[in-house]
Amino acid sequence: MQHTLFLDTDIGATPIDIVHELSFKEWLDVQSDFLIQWLKSNHFHARHGETCLVPDKMGNLEKIIVGFSKSDFWLGGGILRKVPTGSYYLDTIITTNKNIDIKKLRENFCISWCLGSYSFTRYKSRSSEEVSKIFYPEGIDKKNATKLVESSFITRDLINTPTEDLSPSKLADYCKGFAKKYNAEFRTIKGKELIKDNFPAIHAVGRASKNEPYLIEMCKGESNKPKLTLVGKGVCFDSGGLDLKSSSGMRLMKKDMGGAANVIGLANWILGLDLPIRIKVLIPAVENMISSNSFKPGDIITTRKGISVEIGNTDAEGRLILADALAYACEDKPDLLIDCATLTGSARSALGPDIPALFSNSDFLAQELTAHGKEVNDPIWCLPLWKDYLRLIQSKIADINNSGTSSFAGAITAALFLESFVDKNINWIHLDMYCWNNEDRPGRPLGGESQGQRALFDFISNKLC
């Protein structure tokens, strides 16, 4: 990856002025004749994201002027690729709109600039791309902003890495290094050890691959601190199993461990700022492949919690590995349990690729997290745990079916399935996310993406600290 983090001084850097569209005419009236004429000749009207490069008398770049019309988190991410490679600093913000938080606008501009500088170059034989740097503005929490960017890049890198280089064992190796970085406890349970230690669903899903299934566990923090457990779906590749996906449906399935990547990035942010909590990360890591010992439609799997599951579809494997991990997480009785998963196409049909679907056994928690997401421009939308839809995943020969026969309410029935494995006295949040950008947009290049990470961090740091 390549990226730019905040620098500490702006000596020799080019200034950037941001002008609100409604304040533009008044501001323009007091500028030099040269600048007025230059902006007119470049048809600059301070529309949102519009950018103008202003030269000095020698023809060298003197400053950048950017227009805006709203408080847009991603404004800076759109400017980065419009200006010559160099170093910049945010100078003046011109607006008469008193509802605009100038400090937040500065911070978001610089953060989104950095997020937009990301590129995944691991497999490029030649990578000469240079990215522009932006200088650290005064009055902003530099450590927090830097960890935000770093954590997002960790998530993006993991999702973008092909399965050949991120099998369950290689993901475990990565987590081992991550735990060592923060002096956290680390352990894995793999292969047939999963049966011995009562993680039968994780083993059943992953047993067909030559790459053994894993349960990865990391923990850091004093036992008397508030307990947070993060669970991330780690399906390193999903062929669909015997209910085989189409070739187009399989194309992006390296990203099916996006939930795991998201919680690792979130853990990096929490541990990097040393929040006063006890954090545990659980990642069931598997490849859902085909062989003579694949689990089959119609099989009955008895899970760690003792709940029997009829396999209605082998392509509904993520909820199976999460079932064992969630049951295990509850045994530690955390104050807050959060799982992240690229779980259902139904959530994408309902909310599109940008907005994770939120489910919780507490309406209050759901409202809080949604509010934090809105505050930090990281949208999440709550869907109901509609209990009547449990009928759609009933089984006549087991306690529950992993997919049922109905094509309706897939995101809700998946969440209801997971809720069956969560103790009723545990505060639980489930995010069903896409973790991928299908196109280049300001601050969000095509490829793997962290989602809900800023919302979750803001929520956790306010809720548990």
C-alpha positions in Angstrom: 0.0 0.0 0.0 1.0 3.6 -0.4 -0.5 6.4 1.7 0.3 9.7 3.2 0.0 10.4 6.9 -0.1 13.8 8.5 3.2 15.8 8.6 4.1 18.3 11.4 5.1 21.4 9.5 4.0 23.3 6.4 7.2 24.9 5.4 7.4 25.1 1.6 3.9 23.6 1.2 1.2 25.0 -1.0 -1.9 26.5 0.8 -5.4 25.3 0.1 -8.3 27.8 0.7 -11.8 26.4 0.9 -14.7 28.7 -0.1 -18.4 28.1 0.6 -20.5 28.5 -2.5 -22.9 30.9 -0.9 -20.0 33.1 0.4 -18.1 33.0 -2.9 -19.4 36.2 -4.4 -18.8 38.3 -1.3 -15.3 36.8 -0.9 -14.4 37.4 -4.6 -15.2 41.1 -4.4 -12.3 41.7 -2.1 -9.7 39.7 -4.1 -7.0 41.0 -6.4 -7.9 41.8 -10.0 -5.6 39.0 -11.1 -7.3 36.4 -9.0 -10.8 37.6 -10.0 -9.9 37.3 -13.6 -8.2 34.0 -13.2 -11.2 32.4 -11.5 -13.5 33.8 -14.1 -11.4 32.5 -16.9 -11.4 29.0 -15.3 -15.2 29.2 -14.8 -14.8 28.6 -11.1 -18.0 29.2 -9.1 -17.1 27.4 -5.8 -19.4 24.5 -6.5 -18.9 21.5 -4.2 -15.6 19.8 -4.9 -14.7 22.3 -7.7 -11.0 23.0 -7.7 -8.8 25.7 -9.2 -5.0 25.9 -9.3 -3.8 29.5 -9.0 -0.3 30.5 -10.3 1.9 33.2 -9.1 3.4 35.9 -11.4 6.2 33.5 -12.4 3.7 30.8 -13.4 4.5 28.6 -10.4 1.6 27.1 -8.3 0.8 29.6 -5.6 -2.3 28.1 -4.0 -5.4 25.9 -4.5 -8.9 27.1 -4.1 -11.7 24.5 -3.4 -15.4 25.1 -3.4 -17.9 23.5 -1.1 -21.6 23.7 -0.3 -22.0 21.3 2.6 -20.2 19.6 5.5 -18.9 16.6 3.4 -16.5 14.2 5.2 -15.1 13.1 1.8 -14.3 16.5 0.4 -10.5 16.2 0.9 -10.5 12.7 -0.6 -11.8 14.2 -3.9 -9.1 16.9 -4.1 -6.1 14.7 -3.7 -6.2 13.4 -7.2 -6.9 16.8 -8.8 -3.8 18.6 -7.8 -0.1 18.1 -8.8 2.0 15.8 -6.6 3.4 17.8 -3.7 2.8 18.9 -0.1 -0.1 21.0 1.0 -1.8 22.5 4.0 -5.3 23.7 4.7 -5.1 27.4 5.1 -8.3 29.4 5.1 -12.0 28.3 5.2 -14.4 31.0 4.0 -18.0 30.7 5.0 -20.7 32.8 6.6 -22.7 29.6 7.5 -22.6 29.4 11.3 -23.9 25.9 11.3 -20.7 24.6 9.8 -18.2 23.2 12.4 -14.9 24.7 11.1 -12.7 22.5 13.3 -14.5 19.3 12.1 -14.4 20.4 8.5 -10.6 20.8 8.8 -10.1 17.5 10.4 -12.4 15.6 8.0 -10.8 17.3 5.0 -7.3 16.0 6.0 -8.5 12.5 7.1 -10.4 11.9 3.8 -7.4 13.3 1.9 -5.3 10.6 3.5 -7.9 7.9 3.0 -8.0 8.9 -0.7 -4.2 8.4 -1.0 -4.5 4.6 -0.5 -3.4 2.3 -3.2 -2.8 -1.5 -3.1 0.5 -2.1 -4.9 1.7 -5.3 -3.4 1.5 -7.2 -6.7 2.7 -4.4 -9.0 6.0 -5.2 -10.6 6.5 -1.5 -11.0 4.9 1.1 -8.8 6.0 4.6 -9.3 2.9 6.3 -8.0 3.6 9.3 -5.8 1.0 10.7 -3.5 0.6 14.2 -2.2 1.1 15.0 1.5 -1.1 17.1 3.7 0.1 18.8 6.8 -1.4 18.3 10.3 -3.7 21.2 11.2 -3.6 22.7 14.7 -6.2 21.8 17.3 -6.8 18.3 15.9 -6.1 15.0 17.7 -3.2 13.8 15.6 -2.8 10.4 17.2 -6.5 9.6 16.8 -6.6 10.7 13.2 -3.5 8.8 12.3 -4.8 5.6 13.9 -8.1 6.1 12.0 -6.3 6.2 8.7 -3.9 3.3 9.6 -6.8 1.1 10.8 -8.7 1.7 7.6 -5.7 0.8 5.5 -5.1 -2.4 7.5 -8.7 -3.4 6.7 -8.4 -2.5 3.1 -5.1 -4.4 2.7 -6.4 -7.6 4.2 -9.5 -7.6 2.0 -7.6 -6.8 -1.1 -5.1 -9.6 -0.6 -5.9 -12.7 -2.7 -6.8 -15.9 -0.9 -3.6 -17.6 -2.0 -1.7 -15.2 0.3 -4.4 -15.0 3.0 -5.5 -18.5 3.8 -6.8 -19.2 7.3 -3.3 -20.1 8.5 -1.8 -17.0 6.9 -4.5 -14.9 8.5 -3.6 -16.5 11.8 0.1 -15.6 11.2 -0.9 -12.0 10.5 -2.9 -11.9 13.8 0.0 -13.4 15.7 2.2 -10.5 14.5 -0.6 -8.1 15.3 -1.0 -9.4 18.8 2.8 -9.3 19.4 2.8 -5.6 18.3 0.4 -4.8 21.1 1.7 -7.4 23.6 -1.7 -9.1 23.5 -2.5 -12.7 24.4 -2.9 -14.9 21.3 -3.9 -18.5 20.6 -5.4 -20.6 17.8 -7.4 -23.7 17.6 -7.1 -25.5 14.2 -8.1 -28.5 12.3 -9.3 -31.5 14.3 -8.5 -29.6 17.5 -11.8 -27.7 16.7 -13.8 -30.9 17.2 -11.9 -31.7 20.4 -12.5 -28.2 21.8 -16.2 -28.2 20.7 -16.3 -25.9 17.7 -18.0 -28.4 15.4 -19.6 -25.8 13.0 -16.3 -24.1 12.3 -14.7 -27.4 11.6 -17.6 -28.7 9.4 -17.5 -25.6 7.1 -13.7 -25.6 6.7 -12.9 -29.2 6.6 -13.1 -29.6 2.8 -10.2 -27.3 2.2 -6.6 -28.4 2.2 -6.1 -25.2 4.3 -7.3 -26.1 7.8 -10.0 -24.1 9.5 -9.0 -22.0 12.5 -10.4 -20.1 15.5 -8.1 -17.2 16.1 -8.3 -15.5 19.5 -6.6 -12.3 20.7 -7.1 -10.6 24.1 -5.6 -7.5 25.8 -6.6 -5.6 28.9 -7.2 -5.9 32.6 -10.0 -8.2 33.8 -11.6 -5.5 35.9 -12.1 -3.2 32.9 -15.3 -3.2 30.7 -15.3 -6.2 28.5 -15.6 -5.8 24.7 -15.6 -8.8 22.4 -15.4 -8.4 18.6 -16.2 -11.3 16.4 -15.3 -11.2 12.7 -16.4 -13.5 9.9 -13.2 -14.9 8.4 -14.3 -16.9 5.3 -11.0 -16.4 3.4 -12.7 -17.8 0.3 -16.2 -18.9 -0.4 -16.9 -21.2 -3.4 -20.4 -21.8 -2.0 -19.5 -25.3 -1.2 -21.6 -28.0 -2.8 -24.2 -25.3 -3.5 -21.6 -23.9 -5.8 -21.6 -20.2 -6.7 -21.5 -19.0 -10.3 -18.1 -17.8 -11.6 -19.3 -14.2 -11.4 -20.6 -14.8 -7.9 -17.2 -16.2 -6.9 -15.1 -13.4 -8.3 -15.0 -11.2 -5.3 -15.1 -13.9 -2.6 -11.6 -13.1 -1.4 -13.5 -10.3 0.4 -15.7 -12.7 2.4 -13.3 -12.2 5.3 -14.2 -8.5 5.3 -15.8 -8.8 8.8 -12.6 -10.2 10.2 -10.6 -7.5 8.5 -12.9 -4.9 9.9 -12.6 -6.0 13.5 -8.8 -6.3 13.2 -8.7 -2.7 12.0 -11.0 -1.6 14.8 -8.9 -3.5 17.3 -5.8 -1.7 16.0 -7.5 1.7 16.6 -8.6 0.7 20.1 -5.3 -0.8 21.1 -3.3 2.0 19.5 -5.0 4.6 21.6 -4.9 2.3 24.7 -8.6 2.6 25.6 -9.2 1.5 29.1 -11.2 -1.6 28.2 -10.5 -5.4 28.0 -10.8 -6.3 24.3 -11.1 -9.8 22.9 -11.1 -10.5 19.2 -12.4 -13.8 17.8 -12.1 -14.8 14.2 -13.4 -18.1 12.9 -11.3 -18.5 9.7 -12.2 -21.0 7.0 -12.3 -21.7 3.3 -15.6 -23.0 2.1 -14.5 -25.4 -0.6 -15.5 -28.7 -2.3 -14.1 -32.1 -1.8 -15.2 -35.6 -0.8 -15.7 -34.6 2.8 -17.6 -31.3 2.2 -20.6 -30.7 4.4 -23.8 -31.3 2.5 -27.3 -29.9 2.1 -29.5 -31.9 4.5 -26.7 -32.5 7.0 -27.4 -31.9 10.6 -24.6 -30.1 12.6 -24.8 -29.8 16.3 -23.1 -26.5 17.3 -21.1 -25.5 20.4 -24.2 -24.2 22.1 -25.9 -27.5 21.6 -28.4 -26.2 19.0 -28.8 -28.5 16.0 -28.7 -27.0 12.6 -30.1 -28.5 9.4 -28.1 -27.4 6.4 -30.5 -25.9 3.9 -27.7 -24.4 1.8 -23.9 -24.8 2.0 -23.5 -21.2 0.8 -25.0 -19.9 4.0 -21.8 -20.9 5.8 -20.8 -17.6 7.4 -23.6 -17.8 10.0 -22.5 -21.3 10.9 -18.9 -20.4 11.9 -20.2 -17.3 13.6 -22.6 -19.4 15.6 -19.8 -21.3 17.4 -17.8 -18.1 17.8 -20.7 -16.1 19.3 -21.6 -19.0 21.7 -17.9 -19.1 22.8 -17.9 -15.3 23.2 -20.9 -15.3 25.5 -19.1 -17.7 27.9 -16.9 -14.9 28.9 -19.9 -12.7 29.6 -18.7 -9.5 27.8 -20.3 -6.2 28.5 -20.7 -5.6 24.8 -20.5 -8.2 22.0 -20.2 -7.0 18.4 -19.9 -9.1 15.3 -19.1 -8.0 11.7 -19.8 -10.1 8.7 -20.2 -9.9 4.9 -23.2 -12.1 5.4 -26.1 -11.6 3.0 -26.9 -10.3 -0.4 -30.3 -9.3 1.0 -28.7 -6.6 3.1 -27.1 -5.2 -0.1 -30.5 -5.3 -1.9 -32.1 -3.4 0.9 -29.4 -0.8 1.7 -26.9 -0.9 -1.2 -23.2 -1.4 -0.9 -22.4 1.6 1.2 -24.6 1.1 4.3 -24.2 -1.8 6.7 -27.3 -3.3 8.1 -27.5 -3.1 11.9 -29.3 -5.6 14.1 -29.3 -5.6 17.9 -31.1 -7.3 20.8 -31.3 -3.8 22.3 -33.2 -1.0 20.6 -31.3 1.5 22.8 -27.9 0.3 21.6 -29.1 0.3 18.0 -30.2 3.9 18.3 -26.9 4.9 20.0 -24.8 3.3 17.3 -26.9 4.8 14.5 -26.5 8.3 16.1 -22.7 7.9 16.4 -22.5 6.8 12.8 -24.4 9.9 11.7 -22.1 12.1 13.8 -18.9 10.8 12.2 -20.3 10.4 8.7 -20.2 6.6 8.7 -23.8 5.6 8.0 -25.4 2.5 9.5 -29.1 1.6 9.2 -31.1 -0.5 11.7 -33.3 -3.4 10.5 -35.6 -5.3 12.8 -35.1 -8.6 14.5 -38.6 -9.5 13.5 -39.2 -12.7 15.6 -42.2 -13.9 13.4 -39.7 -14.5 10.6 -38.2 -17.3 12.6 -40.8 -19.4 10.9 -38.9 -19.0 7.7 -35.9 -20.9 9.1 -37.7 -23.6 11.0 -36.6 -27.2 10.5 -38.7 -30.3 11.0 -35.8 -32.5 11.9 -33.4 -30.0 13.8 -33.7 -27.0 16.0 -33.1 -24.5 13.2 -32.3 -24.4 9.5 -29.3 -22.3 8.3 -31.2 -20.9 5.3 -34.7 -22.1 5.1 -36.7 -22.2 1.8 -38.0 -18.6 1.5 -36.3 -15.9 -0.6 -37.7 -13.2 1.6 -36.0 -11.2 4.5 -32.7 -12.9 4.1 -30.7 -10.4 6.2 -33.3 -10.6 9.0 -33.4 -14.3 9.1 -29.6 -14.5 9.1 -29.6 -12.1 12.0 -32.3 -14.1 13.8 -30.2 -17.3 13.3 -27.2 -15.6 14.9 -29.3 -14.3 17.8 -30.2 -17.9 18.7 -26.6 -18.3 19.7 -26.3 -15.2 21.9 -27.2 -15.3 25.6 -30.2 -13.1 26.3 -28.4 -11.1 29.0 -25.6 -10.1 26.6 -25.7 -6.7 24.8 -25.2 -7.7 21.2 -24.7 -5.9 17.9 -24.5 -7.5 14.5 -23.4 -5.6 11.3 -24.0 -7.1 7.9 -21.7 -5.3 5.6 -20.3 -5.3 2.0 -16.7 -4.2 2.6 -16.0 -3.3 -1.0 -16.1 -0.3 -3.3 -17.3 -1.2 -6.7 -16.0 2.1 -8.2 -13.5 4.9 -7.4 -15.0 7.7 -5.4 -13.5 10.5 -3.4 -11.5 9.0 -0.5 -12.7 5.5 -1.4 -10.7 3.8 -4.1 -12.1 0.7 -5.9 -11.5 -2.4 -3.7 -11.7 -3.5 -0.1 -13.2 -1.0 2.3 -13.7 -0.6 6.1 -17.3 0.0 7.0 -18.8 1.0 10.3 -15.4 1.3 11.8 -15.5 5.0 12.6 -19.1 4.6 14.0 -18.1 1.7 16.1 -15.0 3.3 17.5 -16.9 6.5 18.4 -19.7 4.4 20.0 -17.3 2.1 22.0 -15.1 4.9 23.2 -18.2 6.8 24.5 -20.0 3.7 25.8 -17.3 1.8 27.6 -14.7 4.4 28.5 
